[in-house]
Amino acid sequence: MGCGVLYIKVVPTVHVTPNLQRHVATETASVDGRTVAEVLRAYLPQFPALRGYVLDDRGGLRNHMTIFVNGAAIQDRKNLSDPVPADGEVYIMQALSGG
């Protein structure tokens, strides 16, 4: 009897905050991707209504949205090229403003 080796692939996890889930039904999911753009390309087809809410017609992040990777806001809102580590936590949320 041989010993089998189990490999577990670690991939980023995407979370959508509850305030956004009031408008669009989503779930937390683990998807493959090395950049924010790749992660969103893997995640958004599972929740098609979310795409238009989060991304503009050119694929950039809408002004009223923000994305955090491991607690840090992304810098590249146009191309979404910020790196996402294999064990990364990606949070999609509405940007808050006011005064």
Secondary structure by P-SEA (a helix, b strand, c coil): cbbbbbbbbbbbbbbbcaaaaacbbbbbbbbbbccaaaaaaaccccccccccccccccccccccbbbbccccccccccccccccccbbbbbbbcccccc
